[in-house]
Amino acid sequence: MPATQTQTEQELAALIVQALNLETVAPGDIDPEQPLFGEGLGLDSIDALELALEISKRYGFQMRSDDENNRQIFASLRALASHIAAHRAQ
């Protein structure tokens, strides 16, 4: 059974589904602890770039492609939501 999404994770899951046109995925079905890449949600590096652009627009801070922490930041919905919560424009 998937973990319960927080409000920020629900918002972000909807953004991921919309931005990446994931027609077969419902935002509420994304397990916040499941990997976003590879065996998890199956995203790839192009998806990461598109997602970073959408996050920048929506939350008002720049995500850098050369950030050495990207692997951890994009590890899961929960990790990404936590990063956004810590950096979003107030």
HTML snippet that shows the backbone in 3Dmol.js (N, CA, C, O; Angstrom):
<script src="https://3Dmol.org/build/3Dmol-min.js"></script>
<div id="view" style="width:600px;height:400px;position:relative"></div>
<script>
const pdb = `
ATOM      1  N   MET A   1       0.848  -1.187   0.000  1.00  0.00           N
ATOM      2  CA  MET A   1       0.000   0.000   0.000  1.00  0.00           C
ATOM      3  C   MET A   1       0.889   1.243   0.000  1.00  0.00           C
ATOM      4  O   MET A   1       1.797   1.359   0.823  1.00  0.00           O
ATOM      5  N   PRO A   2       0.626   2.181  -0.932  1.00  0.00           N
ATOM      6  CA  PRO A   2       1.470   3.374  -1.000  1.00  0.00           C
ATOM      7  C   PRO A   2       1.305   4.271   0.220  1.00  0.00           C
ATOM      8  O   PRO A   2       0.257   4.283   0.867  1.00  0.00           O
ATOM      9  N   ALA A   3       2.352   5.014   0.516  1.00  0.00           N
ATOM     10  CA  ALA A   3       2.301   5.984   1.612  1.00  0.00           C
ATOM     11  C   ALA A   3       1.337   7.108   1.226  1.00  0.00           C
ATOM     12  O   ALA A   3       1.085   7.333   0.042  1.00  0.00           O
ATOM     13  N   THR A   4       0.808   7.802   2.210  1.00  0.00           N
ATOM     14  CA  THR A   4      -0.123   8.896   1.976  1.00  0.00           C
ATOM     15  C   THR A   4       0.634  10.150   1.536  1.00  0.00           C
ATOM     16  O   THR A   4       1.681  10.477   2.096  1.00  0.00           O
ATOM     17  N   GLN A   5       0.108  10.840   0.547  1.00  0.00           N
ATOM     18  CA  GLN A   5       0.734  12.066   0.055  1.00  0.00           C
ATOM     19  C   GLN A   5       0.339  13.248   0.937  1.00  0.00           C
ATOM     20  O   GLN A   5      -0.806  13.358   1.376  1.00  0.00           O
ATOM     21  N   THR A   6       1.311  14.134   1.188  1.00  0.00           N
ATOM     22  CA  THR A   6       1.015  15.400   1.863  1.00  0.00           C
ATOM     23  C   THR A   6       0.379  16.335   0.834  1.00  0.00           C
ATOM     24  O   THR A   6       0.316  16.002  -0.350  1.00  0.00           O
ATOM     25  N   GLN A   7      -0.088  17.498   1.275  1.00  0.00           N
ATOM     26  CA  GLN A   7      -0.696  18.447   0.348  1.00  0.00           C
ATOM     27  C   GLN A   7       0.307  18.896  -0.717  1.00  0.00           C
ATOM     28  O   GLN A   7      -0.035  18.977  -1.896  1.00  0.00           O
ATOM     29  N   THR A   8       1.527  19.183  -0.308  1.00  0.00           N
ATOM     30  CA  THR A   8       2.564  19.588  -1.272  1.00  0.00           C
ATOM     31  C   THR A   8       2.844  18.464  -2.255  1.00  0.00           C
ATOM     32  O   THR A   8       3.016  18.714  -3.448  1.00  0.00           O
ATOM     33  N   GLU A   9       2.892  17.228  -1.771  1.00  0.00           N
ATOM     34  CA  GLU A   9       3.129  16.083  -2.656  1.00  0.00           C
ATOM     35  C   GLU A   9       1.970  15.896  -3.630  1.00  0.00           C
ATOM     36  O   GLU A   9       2.191  15.524  -4.783  1.00  0.00           O
ATOM     37  N   GLN A  10       0.737  16.149  -3.186  1.00  0.00           N
ATOM     38  CA  GLN A  10      -0.424  16.046  -4.081  1.00  0.00           C
ATOM     39  C   GLN A  10      -0.327  17.081  -5.199  1.00  0.00           C
ATOM     40  O   GLN A  10      -0.558  16.774  -6.368  1.00  0.00           O
ATOM     41  N   GLU A  11       0.021  18.316  -4.820  1.00  0.00           N
ATOM     42  CA  GLU A  11       0.214  19.403  -5.787  1.00  0.00           C
ATOM     43  C   GLU A  11       1.282  19.043  -6.805  1.00  0.00           C
ATOM     44  O   GLU A  11       1.099  19.213  -8.010  1.00  0.00           O
ATOM     45  N   LEU A  12       2.393  18.546  -6.300  1.00  0.00           N
ATOM     46  CA  LEU A  12       3.531  18.204  -7.140  1.00  0.00           C
ATOM     47  C   LEU A  12       3.215  17.014  -8.036  1.00  0.00           C
ATOM     48  O   LEU A  12       3.608  16.998  -9.202  1.00  0.00           O
ATOM     49  N   ALA A  13       2.512  16.022  -7.509  1.00  0.00           N
ATOM     50  CA  ALA A  13       2.124  14.860  -8.312  1.00  0.00           C
ATOM     51  C   ALA A  13       1.250  15.298  -9.482  1.00  0.00           C
ATOM     52  O   ALA A  13       1.413  14.811 -10.601  1.00  0.00           O
ATOM     53  N   ALA A  14       0.322  16.219  -9.222  1.00  0.00           N
ATOM     54  CA  ALA A  14      -0.534  16.736 -10.295  1.00  0.00           C
ATOM     55  C   ALA A  14       0.304  17.488 -11.325  1.00  0.00           C
ATOM     56  O   ALA A  14       0.067  17.367 -12.527  1.00  0.00           O
ATOM     57  N   LEU A  15       1.280  18.262 -10.860  1.00  0.00           N
ATOM     58  CA  LEU A  15       2.172  18.996 -11.763  1.00  0.00           C
ATOM     59  C   LEU A  15       2.969  18.021 -12.638  1.00  0.00           C
ATOM     60  O   LEU A  15       3.105  18.240 -13.842  1.00  0.00           O
ATOM     61  N   ILE A  16       3.492  16.958 -12.045  1.00  0.00           N
ATOM     62  CA  ILE A  16       4.272  15.957 -12.783  1.00  0.00           C
ATOM     63  C   ILE A  16       3.407  15.319 -13.872  1.00  0.00           C
ATOM     64  O   ILE A  16       3.823  15.228 -15.027  1.00  0.00           O
ATOM     65  N   VAL A  17       2.218  14.883 -13.504  1.00  0.00           N
ATOM     66  CA  VAL A  17       1.320  14.225 -14.456  1.00  0.00           C
ATOM     67  C   VAL A  17       0.959  15.172 -15.602  1.00  0.00           C
ATOM     68  O   VAL A  17       0.962  14.775 -16.767  1.00  0.00           O
ATOM     69  N   GLN A  18       0.650  16.422 -15.263  1.00  0.00           N
ATOM     70  CA  GLN A  18       0.269  17.402 -16.280  1.00  0.00           C
ATOM     71  C   GLN A  18       1.460  17.789 -17.156  1.00  0.00           C
ATOM     72  O   GLN A  18       1.363  17.756 -18.383  1.00  0.00           O
ATOM     73  N   ALA A  19       2.571  18.150 -16.540  1.00  0.00           N
ATOM     74  CA  ALA A  19       3.736  18.636 -17.286  1.00  0.00           C
ATOM     75  C   ALA A  19       4.314  17.574 -18.217  1.00  0.00           C
ATOM     76  O   ALA A  19       4.794  17.891 -19.305  1.00  0.00           O
ATOM     77  N   LEU A  20       4.266  16.315 -17.789  1.00  0.00           N
ATOM     78  CA  LEU A  20       4.882  15.241 -18.575  1.00  0.00           C
ATOM     79  C   LEU A  20       3.861  14.419 -19.358  1.00  0.00           C
ATOM     80  O   LEU A  20       4.206  13.406 -19.968  1.00  0.00           O
ATOM     81  N   ASN A  21       2.591  14.866 -19.338  1.00  0.00           N
ATOM     82  CA  ASN A  21       1.529  14.169 -20.076  1.00  0.00           C
ATOM     83  C   ASN A  21       1.473  12.680 -19.759  1.00  0.00           C
ATOM     84  O   ASN A  21       1.405  11.847 -20.663  1.00  0.00           O
ATOM     85  N   LEU A  22       1.504  12.354 -18.478  1.00  0.00           N
ATOM     86  CA  LEU A  22       1.451  10.956 -18.049  1.00  0.00           C
ATOM     87  C   LEU A  22      -0.015  10.506 -18.001  1.00  0.00           C
ATOM     88  O   LEU A  22      -0.628  10.452 -16.934  1.00  0.00           O
ATOM     89  N   GLU A  23      -0.557  10.188 -19.168  1.00  0.00           N
ATOM     90  CA  GLU A  23      -1.979   9.907 -19.284  1.00  0.00           C
ATOM     91  C   GLU A  23      -2.420   8.650 -18.543  1.00  0.00           C
ATOM     92  O   GLU A  23      -3.591   8.522 -18.187  1.00  0.00           O
ATOM     93  N   THR A  24      -1.504   7.733 -18.310  1.00  0.00           N
ATOM     94  CA  THR A  24      -1.882   6.487 -17.650  1.00  0.00           C
ATOM     95  C   THR A  24      -1.650   6.521 -16.140  1.00  0.00           C
ATOM     96  O   THR A  24      -1.838   5.517 -15.454  1.00  0.00           O
ATOM     97  N   VAL A  25      -1.239   7.687 -15.627  1.00  0.00           N
ATOM     98  CA  VAL A  25      -0.925   7.807 -14.199  1.00  0.00           C
ATOM     99  C   VAL A  25      -1.847   8.836 -13.552  1.00  0.00           C
ATOM    100  O   VAL A  25      -1.972   9.961 -14.034  1.00  0.00           O
ATOM    101  N   ALA A  26      -2.491   8.437 -12.455  1.00  0.00           N
ATOM    102  CA  ALA A  26      -3.280   9.388 -11.672  1.00  0.00           C
ATOM    103  C   ALA A  26      -2.359   9.970 -10.598  1.00  0.00           C
ATOM    104  O   ALA A  26      -1.584   9.234  -9.986  1.00  0.00           O
ATOM    105  N   PRO A  27      -2.436  11.293 -10.362  1.00  0.00           N
ATOM    106  CA  PRO A  27      -1.553  11.904  -9.355  1.00  0.00           C
ATOM    107  C   PRO A  27      -1.620  11.194  -8.002  1.00  0.00           C
ATOM    108  O   PRO A  27      -0.596  11.029  -7.340  1.00  0.00           O
ATOM    109  N   GLY A  28      -2.804  10.778  -7.593  1.00  0.00           N
ATOM    110  CA  GLY A  28      -2.960  10.116  -6.303  1.00  0.00           C
ATOM    111  C   GLY A  28      -2.354   8.725  -6.246  1.00  0.00           C
ATOM    112  O   GLY A  28      -2.195   8.158  -5.164  1.00  0.00           O
ATOM    113  N   ASP A  29      -2.011   8.165  -7.418  1.00  0.00           N
ATOM    114  CA  ASP A  29      -1.426   6.827  -7.465  1.00  0.00           C
ATOM    115  C   ASP A  29       0.096   6.844  -7.340  1.00  0.00           C
ATOM    116  O   ASP A  29       0.724   5.791  -7.231  1.00  0.00           O
ATOM    117  N   ILE A  30       0.687   8.039  -7.355  1.00  0.00           N
ATOM    118  CA  ILE A  30       2.152   8.121  -7.251  1.00  0.00           C
ATOM    119  C   ILE A  30       2.541   7.968  -5.788  1.00  0.00           C
ATOM    120  O   ILE A  30       2.221   8.818  -4.956  1.00  0.00           O
ATOM    121  N   ASP A  31       3.228   6.886  -5.486  1.00  0.00           N
ATOM    122  CA  ASP A  31       3.707   6.640  -4.124  1.00  0.00           C
ATOM    123  C   ASP A  31       4.804   7.655  -3.837  1.00  0.00           C
ATOM    124  O   ASP A  31       5.796   7.703  -4.563  1.00  0.00           O
ATOM    125  N   PRO A  32       4.646   8.474  -2.784  1.00  0.00           N
ATOM    126  CA  PRO A  32       5.637   9.531  -2.524  1.00  0.00           C
ATOM    127  C   PRO A  32       7.036   9.008  -2.223  1.00  0.00           C
ATOM    128  O   PRO A  32       8.009   9.759  -2.292  1.00  0.00           O
ATOM    129  N   GLU A  33       7.141   7.723  -1.889  1.00  0.00           N
ATOM    130  CA  GLU A  33       8.462   7.169  -1.577  1.00  0.00           C
ATOM    131  C   GLU A  33       9.034   6.326  -2.714  1.00  0.00           C
ATOM    132  O   GLU A  33      10.163   5.845  -2.625  1.00  0.00           O
ATOM    133  N   GLN A  34       8.258   6.149  -3.778  1.00  0.00           N
ATOM    134  CA  GLN A  34       8.696   5.375  -4.935  1.00  0.00           C
ATOM    135  C   GLN A  34       9.663   6.209  -5.775  1.00  0.00           C
ATOM    136  O   GLN A  34       9.485   7.421  -5.891  1.00  0.00           O
ATOM    137  N   PRO A  35      10.684   5.578  -6.365  1.00  0.00           N
ATOM    138  CA  PRO A  35      11.599   6.328  -7.231  1.00  0.00           C
ATOM    139  C   PRO A  35      10.851   6.955  -8.404  1.00  0.00           C
ATOM    140  O   PRO A  35       9.928   6.353  -8.952  1.00  0.00           O
ATOM    141  N   LEU A  36      11.252   8.168  -8.785  1.00  0.00           N
ATOM    142  CA  LEU A  36      10.642   8.818  -9.944  1.00  0.00           C
ATOM    143  C   LEU A  36      11.255   8.298 -11.246  1.00  0.00           C
ATOM    144  O   LEU A  36      10.605   8.314 -12.291  1.00  0.00           O
ATOM    145  N   PHE A  37      12.504   7.837 -11.181  1.00  0.00           N
ATOM    146  CA  PHE A  37      13.220   7.392 -12.374  1.00  0.00           C
ATOM    147  C   PHE A  37      13.423   5.885 -12.336  1.00  0.00           C
ATOM    148  O   PHE A  37      13.279   5.245 -11.294  1.00  0.00           O
ATOM    149  N   GLY A  38      13.761   5.334 -13.499  1.00  0.00           N
ATOM    150  CA  GLY A  38      14.030   3.908 -13.566  1.00  0.00           C
ATOM    151  C   GLY A  38      12.790   3.072 -13.292  1.00  0.00           C
ATOM    152  O   GLY A  38      11.741   3.289 -13.897  1.00  0.00           O
ATOM    153  N   GLU A  39      12.913   2.125 -12.389  1.00  0.00           N
ATOM    154  CA  GLU A  39      11.832   1.174 -12.135  1.00  0.00           C
ATOM    155  C   GLU A  39      10.605   1.796 -11.488  1.00  0.00           C
ATOM    156  O   GLU A  39       9.513   1.232 -11.562  1.00  0.00           O
ATOM    157  N   GLY A  40      10.770   2.946 -10.856  1.00  0.00           N
ATOM    158  CA  GLY A  40       9.640   3.588 -10.202  1.00  0.00           C
ATOM    159  C   GLY A  40       8.640   4.117 -11.218  1.00  0.00           C
ATOM    160  O   GLY A  40       7.955   3.346 -11.890  1.00  0.00           O
ATOM    161  N   LEU A  41       8.563   5.424 -11.325  1.00  0.00           N
ATOM    162  CA  LEU A  41       7.629   6.071 -12.247  1.00  0.00           C
ATOM    163  C   LEU A  41       8.131   5.990 -13.692  1.00  0.00           C
ATOM    164  O   LEU A  41       7.366   6.194 -14.635  1.00  0.00           O
ATOM    165  N   GLY A  42       9.414   5.692 -13.853  1.00  0.00           N
ATOM    166  CA  GLY A  42       9.969   5.487 -15.192  1.00  0.00           C
ATOM    167  C   GLY A  42      10.341   6.757 -15.937  1.00  0.00           C
ATOM    168  O   GLY A  42      10.406   6.753 -17.167  1.00  0.00           O
ATOM    169  N   LEU A  43      10.587   7.845 -15.216  1.00  0.00           N
ATOM    170  CA  LEU A  43      10.977   9.087 -15.874  1.00  0.00           C
ATOM    171  C   LEU A  43      12.416   8.991 -16.371  1.00  0.00           C
ATOM    172  O   LEU A  43      13.188   8.142 -15.925  1.00  0.00           O
ATOM    173  N   ASP A  44      12.764   9.883 -17.309  1.00  0.00           N
ATOM    174  CA  ASP A  44      14.135   9.916 -17.823  1.00  0.00           C
ATOM    175  C   ASP A  44      14.710  11.333 -17.703  1.00  0.00           C
ATOM    176  O   ASP A  44      14.068  12.221 -17.141  1.00  0.00           O
ATOM    177  N   SER A  45      15.906  11.536 -18.225  1.00  0.00           N
ATOM    178  CA  SER A  45      16.584  12.828 -18.050  1.00  0.00           C
ATOM    179  C   SER A  45      15.843  13.969 -18.744  1.00  0.00           C
ATOM    180  O   SER A  45      15.859  15.097 -18.251  1.00  0.00           O
ATOM    181  N   ILE A  46      15.201  13.703 -19.865  1.00  0.00           N
ATOM    182  CA  ILE A  46      14.415  14.743 -20.544  1.00  0.00           C
ATOM    183  C   ILE A  46      13.237  15.143 -19.659  1.00  0.00           C
ATOM    184  O   ILE A  46      12.912  16.325 -19.546  1.00  0.00           O
ATOM    185  N   ASP A  47      12.600  14.154 -19.033  1.00  0.00           N
ATOM    186  CA  ASP A  47      11.503  14.440 -18.102  1.00  0.00           C
ATOM    187  C   ASP A  47      11.997  15.323 -16.956  1.00  0.00           C
ATOM    188  O   ASP A  47      11.299  16.243 -16.530  1.00  0.00           O
ATOM    189  N   ALA A  48      13.197  15.042 -16.464  1.00  0.00           N
ATOM    190  CA  ALA A  48      13.758  15.821 -15.356  1.00  0.00           C
ATOM    191  C   ALA A  48      13.929  17.277 -15.762  1.00  0.00           C
ATOM    192  O   ALA A  48      13.640  18.176 -14.972  1.00  0.00           O
ATOM    193  N   LEU A  49      14.398  17.524 -16.987  1.00  0.00           N
ATOM    194  CA  LEU A  49      14.573  18.895 -17.468  1.00  0.00           C
ATOM    195  C   LEU A  49      13.227  19.609 -17.571  1.00  0.00           C
ATOM    196  O   LEU A  49      13.094  20.756 -17.143  1.00  0.00           O
ATOM    197  N   GLU A  50      12.233  18.930 -18.137  1.00  0.00           N
ATOM    198  CA  GLU A  50      10.902  19.527 -18.269  1.00  0.00           C
ATOM    199  C   GLU A  50      10.309  19.814 -16.895  1.00  0.00           C
ATOM    200  O   GLU A  50       9.696  20.858 -16.673  1.00  0.00           O
ATOM    201  N   LEU A  51      10.499  18.884 -15.992  1.00  0.00           N
ATOM    202  CA  LEU A  51       9.971  19.021 -14.633  1.00  0.00           C
ATOM    203  C   LEU A  51      10.650  20.185 -13.908  1.00  0.00           C
ATOM    204  O   LEU A  51       9.984  20.966 -13.228  1.00  0.00           O
ATOM    205  N   ALA A  52      11.962  20.301 -14.050  1.00  0.00           N
ATOM    206  CA  ALA A  52      12.697  21.399 -13.416  1.00  0.00           C
ATOM    207  C   ALA A  52      12.190  22.746 -13.923  1.00  0.00           C
ATOM    208  O   ALA A  52      12.068  23.696 -13.149  1.00  0.00           O
ATOM    209  N   LEU A  53      11.892  22.830 -15.223  1.00  0.00           N
ATOM    210  CA  LEU A  53      11.374  24.066 -15.808  1.00  0.00           C
ATOM    211  C   LEU A  53       9.998  24.397 -15.217  1.00  0.00           C
ATOM    212  O   LEU A  53       9.747  25.541 -14.839  1.00  0.00           O
ATOM    213  N   GLU A  54       9.120  23.416 -15.138  1.00  0.00           N
ATOM    214  CA  GLU A  54       7.782  23.633 -14.578  1.00  0.00           C
ATOM    215  C   GLU A  54       7.849  24.019 -13.104  1.00  0.00           C
ATOM    216  O   GLU A  54       7.102  24.887 -12.651  1.00  0.00           O
ATOM    217  N   ILE A  55       8.739  23.377 -12.358  1.00  0.00           N
ATOM    218  CA  ILE A  55       8.899  23.686 -10.932  1.00  0.00           C
ATOM    219  C   ILE A  55       9.398  25.120 -10.772  1.00  0.00           C
ATOM    220  O   ILE A  55       8.938  25.847  -9.891  1.00  0.00           O
ATOM    221  N   SER A  56      10.341  25.525 -11.627  1.00  0.00           N
ATOM    222  CA  SER A  56      10.852  26.896 -11.580  1.00  0.00           C
ATOM    223  C   SER A  56       9.726  27.902 -11.804  1.00  0.00           C
ATOM    224  O   SER A  56       9.630  28.904 -11.096  1.00  0.00           O
ATOM    225  N   LYS A  57       8.873  27.628 -12.797  1.00  0.00           N
ATOM    226  CA  LYS A  57       7.748  28.525 -13.098  1.00  0.00           C
ATOM    227  C   LYS A  57       6.749  28.557 -11.943  1.00  0.00           C
ATOM    228  O   LYS A  57       6.309  29.628 -11.524  1.00  0.00           O
ATOM    229  N   ARG A  58       6.400  27.395 -11.439  1.00  0.00           N
ATOM    230  CA  ARG A  58       5.338  27.292 -10.433  1.00  0.00           C
ATOM    231  C   ARG A  58       5.785  27.791  -9.066  1.00  0.00           C
ATOM    232  O   ARG A  58       5.034  28.485  -8.380  1.00  0.00           O
ATOM    233  N   TYR A  59       7.005  27.441  -8.669  1.00  0.00           N
ATOM    234  CA  TYR A  59       7.430  27.705  -7.289  1.00  0.00           C
ATOM    235  C   TYR A  59       8.432  28.850  -7.144  1.00  0.00           C
ATOM    236  O   TYR A  59       8.805  29.203  -6.026  1.00  0.00           O
ATOM    237  N   GLY A  60       8.869  29.431  -8.258  1.00  0.00           N
ATOM    238  CA  GLY A  60       9.648  30.652  -8.199  1.00  0.00           C
ATOM    239  C   GLY A  60      11.099  30.513  -7.772  1.00  0.00           C
ATOM    240  O   GLY A  60      11.669  31.452  -7.215  1.00  0.00           O
ATOM    241  N   PHE A  61      11.703  29.371  -8.020  1.00  0.00           N
ATOM    242  CA  PHE A  61      13.148  29.250  -7.796  1.00  0.00           C
ATOM    243  C   PHE A  61      13.736  28.356  -8.877  1.00  0.00           C
ATOM    244  O   PHE A  61      13.066  27.478  -9.421  1.00  0.00           O
ATOM    245  N   GLN A  62      15.006  28.603  -9.171  1.00  0.00           N
ATOM    246  CA  GLN A  62      15.680  27.909 -10.264  1.00  0.00           C
ATOM    247  C   GLN A  62      16.241  26.568  -9.793  1.00  0.00           C
ATOM    248  O   GLN A  62      16.915  26.485  -8.766  1.00  0.00           O
ATOM    249  N   MET A  63      15.951  25.540 -10.553  1.00  0.00           N
ATOM    250  CA  MET A  63      16.580  24.239 -10.309  1.00  0.00           C
ATOM    251  C   MET A  63      17.681  24.108 -11.351  1.00  0.00           C
ATOM    252  O   MET A  63      17.442  24.318 -12.540  1.00  0.00           O
ATOM    253  N   ARG A  64      18.872  23.765 -10.914  1.00  0.00           N
ATOM    254  CA  ARG A  64      20.025  23.723 -11.819  1.00  0.00           C
ATOM    255  C   ARG A  64      20.326  22.296 -12.260  1.00  0.00           C
ATOM    256  O   ARG A  64      20.322  21.367 -11.453  1.00  0.00           O
ATOM    257  N   SER A  65      20.585  22.140 -13.551  1.00  0.00           N
ATOM    258  CA  SER A  65      20.887  20.812 -14.083  1.00  0.00           C
ATOM    259  C   SER A  65      22.238  20.300 -13.595  1.00  0.00           C
ATOM    260  O   SER A  65      22.491  19.095 -13.615  1.00  0.00           O
ATOM    261  N   ASP A  66      23.110  21.215 -13.154  1.00  0.00           N
ATOM    262  CA  ASP A  66      24.435  20.798 -12.690  1.00  0.00           C
ATOM    263  C   ASP A  66      24.521  20.682 -11.165  1.00  0.00           C
ATOM    264  O   ASP A  66      25.614  20.567 -10.612  1.00  0.00           O
ATOM    265  N   ASP A  67      23.381  20.711 -10.495  1.00  0.00           N
ATOM    266  CA  ASP A  67      23.380  20.562  -9.032  1.00  0.00           C
ATOM    267  C   ASP A  67      23.804  19.140  -8.682  1.00  0.00           C
ATOM    268  O   ASP A  67      23.190  18.170  -9.126  1.00  0.00           O
ATOM    269  N   GLU A  68      24.852  19.029  -7.885  1.00  0.00           N
ATOM    270  CA  GLU A  68      25.364  17.698  -7.540  1.00  0.00           C
ATOM    271  C   GLU A  68      24.384  16.885  -6.700  1.00  0.00           C
ATOM    272  O   GLU A  68      24.558  15.676  -6.549  1.00  0.00           O
ATOM    273  N   ASN A  69      23.361  17.528  -6.154  1.00  0.00           N
ATOM    274  CA  ASN A  69      22.372  16.830  -5.334  1.00  0.00           C
ATOM    275  C   ASN A  69      21.130  16.407  -6.113  1.00  0.00           C
ATOM    276  O   ASN A  69      20.178  15.906  -5.516  1.00  0.00           O
ATOM    277  N   ASN A  70      21.117  16.597  -7.432  1.00  0.00           N
ATOM    278  CA  ASN A  70      19.915  16.281  -8.210  1.00  0.00           C
ATOM    279  C   ASN A  70      19.449  14.843  -8.036  1.00  0.00           C
ATOM    280  O   ASN A  70      18.247  14.581  -8.007  1.00  0.00           O
ATOM    281  N   ARG A  71      20.382  13.916  -7.919  1.00  0.00           N
ATOM    282  CA  ARG A  71      19.988  12.517  -7.763  1.00  0.00           C
ATOM    283  C   ARG A  71      19.150  12.342  -6.494  1.00  0.00           C
ATOM    284  O   ARG A  71      18.167  11.601  -6.501  1.00  0.00           O
ATOM    285  N   GLN A  72      19.530  13.014  -5.412  1.00  0.00           N
ATOM    286  CA  GLN A  72      18.761  12.947  -4.166  1.00  0.00           C
ATOM    287  C   GLN A  72      17.480  13.775  -4.270  1.00  0.00           C
ATOM    288  O   GLN A  72      16.422  13.350  -3.805  1.00  0.00           O
ATOM    289  N   ILE A  73      17.579  14.967  -4.885  1.00  0.00           N
ATOM    290  CA  ILE A  73      16.417  15.851  -5.005  1.00  0.00           C
ATOM    291  C   ILE A  73      15.300  15.165  -5.778  1.00  0.00           C
ATOM    292  O   ILE A  73      14.138  15.226  -5.376  1.00  0.00           O
ATOM    293  N   PHE A  74      15.646  14.512  -6.887  1.00  0.00           N
ATOM    294  CA  PHE A  74      14.661  13.863  -7.744  1.00  0.00           C
ATOM    295  C   PHE A  74      14.480  12.380  -7.417  1.00  0.00           C
ATOM    296  O   PHE A  74      13.911  11.641  -8.222  1.00  0.00           O
ATOM    297  N   ALA A  75      14.946  11.939  -6.267  1.00  0.00           N
ATOM    298  CA  ALA A  75      14.868  10.519  -5.914  1.00  0.00           C
ATOM    299  C   ALA A  75      13.425  10.029  -5.839  1.00  0.00           C
ATOM    300  O   ALA A  75      13.119   8.922  -6.283  1.00  0.00           O
ATOM    301  N   SER A  76      12.547  10.841  -5.285  1.00  0.00           N
ATOM    302  CA  SER A  76      11.152  10.441  -5.108  1.00  0.00           C
ATOM    303  C   SER A  76      10.285  11.692  -5.037  1.00  0.00           C
ATOM    304  O   SER A  76      10.794  12.808  -4.927  1.00  0.00           O
ATOM    305  N   LEU A  77       8.989  11.495  -5.099  1.00  0.00           N
ATOM    306  CA  LEU A  77       8.054  12.603  -4.946  1.00  0.00           C
ATOM    307  C   LEU A  77       8.267  13.293  -3.606  1.00  0.00           C
ATOM    308  O   LEU A  77       8.250  14.521  -3.527  1.00  0.00           O
ATOM    309  N   ARG A  78       8.469  12.505  -2.551  1.00  0.00           N
ATOM    310  CA  ARG A  78       8.665  13.055  -1.211  1.00  0.00           C
ATOM    311  C   ARG A  78       9.933  13.891  -1.137  1.00  0.00           C
ATOM    312  O   ARG A  78       9.927  14.974  -0.552  1.00  0.00           O
ATOM    313  N   ALA A  79      11.021  13.402  -1.723  1.00  0.00           N
ATOM    314  CA  ALA A  79      12.291  14.140  -1.703  1.00  0.00           C
ATOM    315  C   ALA A  79      12.164  15.443  -2.489  1.00  0.00           C
ATOM    316  O   ALA A  79      12.664  16.481  -2.056  1.00  0.00           O
ATOM    317  N   LEU A  80      11.500  15.393  -3.638  1.00  0.00           N
ATOM    318  CA  LEU A  80      11.323  16.577  -4.457  1.00  0.00           C
ATOM    319  C   LEU A  80      10.425  17.595  -3.756  1.00  0.00           C
ATOM    320  O   LEU A  80      10.716  18.791  -3.779  1.00  0.00           O
ATOM    321  N   ALA A  81       9.346  17.141  -3.139  1.00  0.00           N
ATOM    322  CA  ALA A  81       8.439  18.037  -2.406  1.00  0.00           C
ATOM    323  C   ALA A  81       9.163  18.698  -1.240  1.00  0.00           C
ATOM    324  O   ALA A  81       8.948  19.877  -0.958  1.00  0.00           O
ATOM    325  N   SER A  82      10.011  17.948  -0.571  1.00  0.00           N
ATOM    326  CA  SER A  82      10.781  18.482   0.554  1.00  0.00           C
ATOM    327  C   SER A  82      11.745  19.570   0.068  1.00  0.00           C
ATOM    328  O   SER A  82      11.892  20.610   0.711  1.00  0.00           O
ATOM    329  N   HIS A  83      12.396  19.325  -1.063  1.00  0.00           N
ATOM    330  CA  HIS A  83      13.317  20.303  -1.643  1.00  0.00           C
ATOM    331  C   HIS A  83      12.557  21.583  -2.017  1.00  0.00           C
ATOM    332  O   HIS A  83      13.029  22.689  -1.755  1.00  0.00           O
ATOM    333  N   ILE A  84      11.399  21.425  -2.620  1.00  0.00           N
ATOM    334  CA  ILE A  84      10.588  22.580  -3.019  1.00  0.00           C
ATOM    335  C   ILE A  84      10.149  23.365  -1.786  1.00  0.00           C
ATOM    336  O   ILE A  84      10.225  24.594  -1.771  1.00  0.00           O
ATOM    337  N   ALA A  85       9.698  22.669  -0.770  1.00  0.00           N
ATOM    338  CA  ALA A  85       9.248  23.341   0.468  1.00  0.00           C
ATOM    339  C   ALA A  85      10.378  24.172   1.073  1.00  0.00           C
ATOM    340  O   ALA A  85      10.132  25.242   1.630  1.00  0.00           O
ATOM    341  N   ALA A  86      11.605  23.689   0.968  1.00  0.00           N
ATOM    342  CA  ALA A  86      12.746  24.392   1.546  1.00  0.00           C
ATOM    343  C   ALA A  86      13.196  25.581   0.698  1.00  0.00           C
ATOM    344  O   ALA A  86      13.842  26.491   1.217  1.00  0.00           O
ATOM    345  N   HIS A  87      12.866  25.592  -0.601  1.00  0.00           N
ATOM    346  CA  HIS A  87      13.405  26.607  -1.500  1.00  0.00           C
ATOM    347  C   HIS A  87      12.385  27.502  -2.181  1.00  0.00           C
ATOM    348  O   HIS A  87      12.768  28.484  -2.817  1.00  0.00           O
ATOM    349  N   ARG A  88      11.115  27.199  -2.071  1.00  0.00           N
ATOM    350  CA  ARG A  88      10.127  27.969  -2.831  1.00  0.00           C
ATOM    351  C   ARG A  88      10.110  29.421  -2.408  1.00  0.00           C
ATOM    352  O   ARG A  88      10.392  29.758  -1.258  1.00  0.00           O
ATOM    353  N   ALA A  89       9.770  30.282  -3.368  1.00  0.00           N
ATOM    354  CA  ALA A  89       9.702  31.717  -3.108  1.00  0.00           C
ATOM    355  C   ALA A  89       8.575  32.002  -2.122  1.00  0.00           C
ATOM    356  O   ALA A  89       7.466  31.490  -2.267  1.00  0.00           O
ATOM    357  N   GLN A  90       8.867  32.812  -1.136  1.00  0.00           N
ATOM    358  CA  GLN A  90       7.866  33.116  -0.105  1.00  0.00           C
ATOM    359  C   GLN A  90       6.937  34.219  -0.552  1.00  0.00           C
ATOM    360  O   GLN A  90       6.034  34.603   0.190  1.00  0.00           O
TER     361      GLN A  90
END
`;
const viewer = $3Dmol.createViewer("view");
viewer.addModel(pdb, "pdb");
viewer.setStyle({}, {cartoon: {color: "spectrum"}});
viewer.zoomTo();
viewer.render();
</script>
